[in-house]
Amino acid sequence: MEENAKRALVICVDLDDDVGSKTGLETPIVGRDNVLRAAEKLVLVDPEEADSNAMFASIRLSDELSQKGYLTQVGVIGGLSNGGLEASRKAMDEIMSVANSFNPSEVYVVTDGFGEEDIEPIIRARLPLTGVKRVVIKQSRSIEASYIIFGRYLKMLFSDPRFKRWFLGLGGLIIITVALLSYYGSSREINTAFWSIIGLAVLMRGFDLDRLVSAGLKHVFGGEIPPQILILKTLLLFTGVSLILFSLFSGVSTGFLPGETFIAQIGRFIAQTIDVLLFGIAITLLSGSIKYPLTASSIQDSLTILVNIVSLAPMLKTLGLAAATPSFELKILLYTSLLTLMLVFAANVMVLLTMRILQSLKILKISQGTKIA
């Protein structure tokens, strides 16, 4: 009888893993008794959590199918608290694990009606999805209840990590921009900046550009870098590239003087741009030289790159002036070259002494090649 019965799998999907984060239970949670205990534990921890109602609804649906002669199994599937593609991938792996162990002929999905829509087509493509039940909690229509619900969701904007970075972060950026433009600019500029920021935020959220950029930076810099180091490297890279482009644009936009030779044009270009250009190159290389985990040697290498490149500026600037000015005295170039060599040597000695002093004073409690805690 049991072999001929239809096999129905009822899965309650919790993509943001409220069950795991609030109760400490690991998903998947399989079996009627286990799901019931998990639902009771969740509702005791957070009586306002909608996922507990979805879990009770999945148990009820499983019981109804059992009364109709189905052989049923019920389970709770969890994703990740920060959502996104990784949460969907984890939930799908758990769904397939439960399904492979039960081999259902029909699959029913129960959700709390928020955020799980994206995973339904994937389930439908891989399993015999028969129905989807969204559990929507009934609310009082009184004004008092409306204020309570409004306050609850308003609190989520300030406390839930999924919403506060957009609501508070974007709001703070708009307030700062409008305040600065109010002082320096006109109402037209304020209006343009306001809608540009809103449009950029909508575009980033709509196409998940923030996740794509974050994934791209982790691919470039390495996947195990902490957010603080990743932000620092990104800011250094952005600043360095911006300085390089600015210096090149500034040098090109000055144009050419009539009757000026090609060598003189190159020399004048170098003399005008080399300071900012070298600093931009140094900052860009510095962003790539910062390694994680930080070590004394990596810090010393980063400082060495920075001071060596910046120390070349006087000699290269003088070389550009010499090429641009036919009457330039070559002995000035010779003196500048010797001064640059002395400056490079002194800069490297200063970096070495600075690292040794910091280590001797135990400001850096590391030895060469040892990780920074």
Wavefront OBJ file of the C-alpha trace (Angstrom):
o trace
v 0.000 0.000 0.000
v 2.786 2.385 0.968
v 4.753 1.572 -2.194
v 1.773 2.525 -4.430
v 0.927 5.717 -2.523
v 1.836 9.078 -3.988
v 4.793 10.663 -2.290
v 4.342 14.340 -1.440
v 7.193 16.501 -0.167
v 6.170 19.718 1.627
v 9.024 22.170 2.054
v 8.913 25.444 3.948
v 11.472 27.803 2.408
v 13.155 30.423 4.601
v 15.712 32.134 2.340
v 16.885 34.670 4.936
v 17.416 31.874 7.501
v 15.379 33.418 10.311
v 14.880 29.913 11.711
v 18.601 29.247 11.991
v 19.668 32.712 13.143
v 16.963 33.051 15.822
v 16.738 29.499 17.163
v 20.256 28.197 16.522
v 18.885 25.158 14.680
v 20.599 23.914 11.533
v 18.657 23.363 8.324
v 17.364 21.293 6.700
v 14.905 20.340 9.457
v 13.101 17.191 8.297
v 10.154 15.333 9.818
v 6.828 16.477 11.226
v 7.876 16.373 14.871
v 11.167 18.172 14.210
v 9.463 20.902 12.189
v 6.782 21.315 14.865
v 9.384 21.686 17.629
v 11.333 24.180 15.499
v 8.189 26.221 14.795
v 7.286 26.302 18.485
v 10.826 27.356 19.400
v 10.815 30.119 16.764
v 7.446 31.512 17.818
v 8.592 31.600 21.440
v 11.776 33.439 20.495
v 10.001 35.889 18.165
v 6.176 35.785 18.298
v 5.981 38.275 15.403
v 8.079 36.166 13.011
v 6.054 35.199 9.930
v 8.200 32.134 9.178
v 6.775 30.305 12.194
v 3.288 30.616 10.689
v 4.632 29.275 7.393
v 6.109 26.293 9.251
v 2.779 25.564 10.954
v 1.057 25.895 7.574
v 3.451 23.368 6.027
v 2.662 20.888 8.818
v -1.062 21.413 8.257
v -0.678 20.889 4.499
v 1.298 17.699 5.130
v -1.443 16.399 7.448
v -4.127 17.194 4.860
v -2.234 15.299 2.169
v -1.720 12.354 4.537
v -5.485 12.182 5.115
v -5.924 11.933 1.336
v -3.686 8.874 1.190
v -0.371 10.504 0.370
v 2.925 9.366 1.875
v 4.244 12.716 3.045
v 7.436 14.283 4.280
v 7.745 17.855 5.570
v 10.919 19.881 5.942
v 12.235 23.389 6.555
v 14.883 24.763 4.213
v 17.123 27.706 5.135
v 19.267 30.102 3.113
v 21.598 32.785 4.439
v 20.829 35.837 6.560
v 22.302 38.256 4.005
v 20.251 36.803 1.153
v 21.428 36.940 -2.455
v 22.590 34.234 -4.831
v 24.499 32.326 -2.153
v 21.320 32.011 -0.081
v 19.410 30.623 -3.083
v 22.245 28.196 -3.844
v 22.359 26.920 -0.256
v 18.567 26.536 -0.113
v 18.537 24.676 -3.422
v 21.248 22.278 -2.238
v 19.207 21.490 0.888
v 16.014 21.016 -1.164
v 17.732 18.556 -3.501
v 19.270 16.705 -0.542
v 15.851 16.203 1.084
v 14.201 15.349 -2.246
v 16.829 12.750 -3.163
v 16.355 10.985 0.173
v 12.531 10.931 -0.178
v 12.044 10.675 -3.987
v 8.702 12.585 -4.130
v 6.184 12.413 -6.946
v 4.798 15.812 -5.942
v 6.438 18.817 -4.286
v 4.649 21.626 -2.434
v 6.388 24.853 -1.402
v 5.193 26.961 1.543
v 6.592 30.472 2.154
v 5.750 33.519 4.214
v 5.121 35.446 0.998
v 8.298 37.604 1.061
v 11.526 37.135 -0.868
v 11.211 33.478 -1.964
v 9.719 34.100 -5.421
v 13.069 33.878 -7.223
v 13.772 30.311 -6.172
v 10.421 28.895 -7.315
v 11.327 28.624 -11.049
v 14.518 26.753 -10.107
v 12.544 24.270 -8.011
v 10.009 23.868 -10.818
v 12.788 23.076 -13.291
v 14.376 20.375 -11.124
v 11.465 18.838 -9.191
v 7.778 18.026 -9.840
v 6.463 21.214 -8.223
v 2.705 20.843 -7.802
v 1.760 23.904 -5.774
v 2.975 26.979 -3.919
v 1.275 28.265 -0.773
v 2.032 31.760 0.522
v 1.073 32.348 4.118
v -0.031 35.952 4.664
v -0.755 36.912 8.278
v -4.138 38.493 8.886
v -3.875 41.962 10.433
v -6.386 44.110 12.235
v -7.823 46.942 10.150
v -7.891 49.341 13.034
v -5.738 52.454 12.936
v -3.861 51.339 16.039
v -2.815 48.073 14.393
v -1.754 49.958 11.273
v 0.532 52.152 13.361
v 2.045 49.066 14.989
v 2.728 47.446 11.631
v 4.152 50.686 10.249
v 6.414 51.061 13.281
v 7.622 47.482 12.934
v 8.645 47.949 9.329
v 10.143 51.360 10.096
v 12.287 49.684 12.756
v 13.474 47.173 10.156
v 14.819 50.050 8.038
v 17.112 51.046 10.921
v 18.063 47.636 12.335
v 17.897 45.023 9.574
v 21.257 44.841 7.706
v 19.446 44.132 4.436
v 17.625 47.465 4.510
v 19.592 49.898 6.679
v 22.625 50.112 4.387
v 20.370 51.362 1.603
v 18.007 53.482 3.685
v 20.582 55.036 6.028
v 23.590 54.890 3.736
v 21.813 56.312 0.703
v 19.929 58.820 2.855
v 23.137 60.036 4.473
v 24.825 60.458 1.079
v 21.870 62.480 -0.236
v 21.786 64.712 2.859
v 25.536 65.442 2.663
v 25.382 66.118 -1.085
v 22.357 68.406 -0.817
v 23.921 70.257 2.124
v 27.173 70.898 0.248
v 25.427 71.952 -2.944
v 23.094 74.216 -0.970
v 26.126 76.092 0.243
v 28.095 76.181 -2.993
v 25.616 75.491 -5.794
v 22.201 76.322 -7.173
v 18.823 74.609 -6.897
v 19.278 73.159 -10.380
v 22.500 71.434 -9.340
v 20.855 70.160 -6.151
v 17.977 68.671 -8.125
v 20.365 67.046 -10.609
v 22.558 65.565 -7.871
v 19.553 64.290 -5.890
v 17.975 62.396 -8.772
v 21.367 61.181 -10.010
v 22.075 59.550 -6.638
v 18.595 58.020 -6.502
v 18.929 56.739 -10.069
v 22.370 55.281 -9.422
v 21.138 53.484 -6.291
v 18.124 52.042 -8.138
v 20.361 50.958 -11.017
v 22.844 49.273 -8.669
v 20.105 47.476 -6.756
v 18.164 46.505 -9.864
v 21.125 44.864 -11.603
v 22.933 43.771 -8.406
v 25.886 45.932 -9.423
v 27.038 46.216 -5.807
v 27.406 42.430 -5.599
v 29.071 42.249 -9.023
v 31.572 44.979 -8.097
v 32.288 43.317 -4.748
v 32.791 39.935 -6.434
v 35.033 41.524 -9.081
v 37.207 43.271 -6.502
v 37.550 40.052 -4.499
v 38.561 38.274 -7.704
v 41.188 40.935 -8.454
v 42.538 41.355 -4.924
v 41.832 37.851 -3.569
v 38.748 36.273 -2.042
v 39.880 36.083 1.591
v 40.457 39.807 2.151
v 38.479 41.402 5.036
v 36.061 44.203 4.051
v 38.234 46.905 5.684
v 41.336 45.925 3.671
v 39.247 45.539 0.513
v 37.795 49.042 0.910
v 41.263 50.507 1.537
v 42.726 48.823 -1.550
v 39.752 49.927 -3.654
v 40.007 53.555 -2.507
v 43.748 53.589 -3.191
v 43.228 52.079 -6.636
v 40.433 54.539 -7.488
v 42.471 57.512 -6.208
v 45.604 56.444 -8.070
v 43.857 55.854 -11.389
v 41.962 59.158 -11.030
v 45.223 61.069 -10.454
v 46.859 59.390 -13.449
v 43.942 60.215 -15.757
v 43.711 63.772 -14.410
v 47.416 64.434 -14.948
v 47.347 63.012 -18.479
v 44.250 65.018 -19.369
v 45.758 68.168 -17.862
v 48.969 67.709 -19.851
v 47.195 67.055 -23.140
v 44.685 69.912 -22.705
v 47.461 72.534 -22.546
v 48.035 72.073 -26.285
v 51.192 72.734 -28.275
v 53.091 75.935 -28.764
v 53.672 77.121 -32.357
v 57.089 76.157 -33.692
v 57.748 73.789 -30.793
v 59.715 70.632 -31.579
v 58.450 67.173 -30.699
v 61.164 66.713 -28.036
v 60.219 70.060 -26.499
v 56.535 69.048 -26.456
v 57.358 65.808 -24.666
v 59.575 67.655 -22.188
v 56.924 70.262 -21.399
v 54.323 67.508 -20.978
v 56.587 65.683 -18.521
v 57.401 68.849 -16.582
v 53.720 69.747 -16.207
v 52.353 66.341 -15.272
v 55.110 64.304 -13.634
v 54.350 65.292 -10.000
v 50.709 64.206 -10.009
v 51.364 61.355 -12.454
v 54.056 59.743 -10.308
v 51.992 60.123 -7.171
v 49.034 58.466 -8.928
v 51.253 55.605 -10.112
v 52.637 55.173 -6.598
v 49.153 55.059 -5.066
v 47.990 52.559 -7.709
v 50.982 50.259 -7.100
v 50.494 50.672 -3.363
v 46.933 49.335 -3.645
v 48.275 46.190 -5.289
v 51.195 45.734 -2.888
v 49.053 45.632 0.262
v 48.683 41.951 1.092
v 46.509 40.077 3.555
v 47.372 38.890 6.087
v 49.592 41.912 6.729
v 53.239 41.215 7.506
v 56.183 43.402 8.376
v 57.752 42.637 5.009
v 54.595 43.570 3.074
v 54.304 46.882 4.949
v 57.981 47.636 4.271
v 57.560 46.751 0.579
v 54.539 49.053 0.271
v 56.348 51.985 1.876
v 59.428 51.352 -0.279
v 57.372 51.456 -3.477
v 55.723 54.697 -2.399
v 58.897 56.612 -1.426
v 61.008 55.370 -4.360
v 58.526 56.423 -7.018
v 57.796 59.797 -5.409
v 61.556 60.435 -5.001
v 62.004 60.254 -8.777
v 59.815 63.318 -9.325
v 62.560 66.014 -9.075
v 64.860 64.306 -11.589
v 62.103 63.569 -14.104
v 60.708 67.092 -13.793
v 64.151 68.558 -14.389
v 64.617 66.208 -17.358
v 61.357 67.490 -18.835
v 62.418 71.120 -18.351
v 65.751 70.355 -20.001
v 64.025 68.876 -23.048
v 61.529 71.758 -23.289
v 64.145 74.537 -22.865
v 66.995 74.583 -25.413
v 69.111 76.888 -23.234
v 68.819 74.675 -20.167
v 72.127 74.126 -18.368
v 73.002 70.430 -18.216
v 74.884 70.785 -14.952
v 71.563 71.513 -13.246
v 70.324 68.168 -14.547
v 73.502 66.535 -13.212
v 73.062 68.082 -9.766
v 69.404 67.106 -9.710
v 70.245 63.499 -10.651
v 72.792 63.255 -7.846
v 70.272 64.802 -5.447
v 67.652 62.275 -6.555
v 70.009 59.352 -5.926
v 70.745 60.675 -2.460
v 67.019 61.203 -1.852
v 66.174 57.630 -2.922
v 68.909 56.226 -0.686
v 67.809 58.370 2.279
v 64.158 57.430 1.752
v 64.935 53.697 1.797
v 67.067 54.097 4.918
v 64.239 56.029 6.580
v 61.748 53.262 5.743
v 64.089 50.632 7.190
v 64.735 52.646 10.359
v 61.033 53.422 10.783
v 60.112 49.721 10.621
v 62.819 48.794 13.135
v 61.799 51.579 15.537
v 58.131 50.549 15.344
v 59.033 46.934 16.056
v 61.403 47.835 18.891
v 58.713 49.997 20.503
v 56.270 47.065 20.006
v 53.910 49.252 18.008
v 54.147 46.497 15.434
v 54.319 43.278 17.444
v 55.533 41.269 14.526
v 58.718 39.951 13.084
v 59.694 39.730 9.475
v 57.133 37.593 7.634
v 54.875 37.170 10.669
v 51.147 37.838 10.335
v 49.652 40.899 11.974
v 46.965 39.904 14.432
l 1 2 3 4 5 6 7 8 9 10 11 12 13 14 15 16 17 18 19 20 21 22 23 24 25 26 27 28 29 30 31 32 33 34 35 36 37 38 39 40 41 42 43 44 45 46 47 48 49 50 51 52 53 54 55 56 57 58 59 60 61 62 63 64 65 66 67 68 69 70 71 72 73 74 75 76 77 78 79 80 81 82 83 84 85 86 87 88 89 90 91 92 93 94 95 96 97 98 99 100 101 102 103 104 105 106 107 108 109 110 111 112 113 114 115 116 117 118 119 120 121 122 123 124 125 126 127 128 129 130 131 132 133 134 135 136 137 138 139 140 141 142 143 144 145 146 147 148 149 150 151 152 153 154 155 156 157 158 159 160 161 162 163 164 165 166 167 168 169 170 171 172 173 174 175 176 177 178 179 180 181 182 183 184 185 186 187 188 189 190 191 192 193 194 195 196 197 198 199 200 201 202 203 204 205 206 207 208 209 210 211 212 213 214 215 216 217 218 219 220 221 222 223 224 225 226 227 228 229 230 231 232 233 234 235 236 237 238 239 240 241 242 243 244 245 246 247 248 249 250 251 252 253 254 255 256 257 258 259 260 261 262 263 264 265 266 267 268 269 270 271 272 273 274 275 276 277 278 279 280 281 282 283 284 285 286 287 288 289 290 291 292 293 294 295 296 297 298 299 300 301 302 303 304 305 306 307 308 309 310 311 312 313 314 315 316 317 318 319 320 321 322 323 324 325 326 327 328 329 330 331 332 333 334 335 336 337 338 339 340 341 342 343 344 345 346 347 348 349 350 351 352 353 354 355 356 357 358 359 360 361 362 363 364 365 366 367 368 369 370 371 372 373
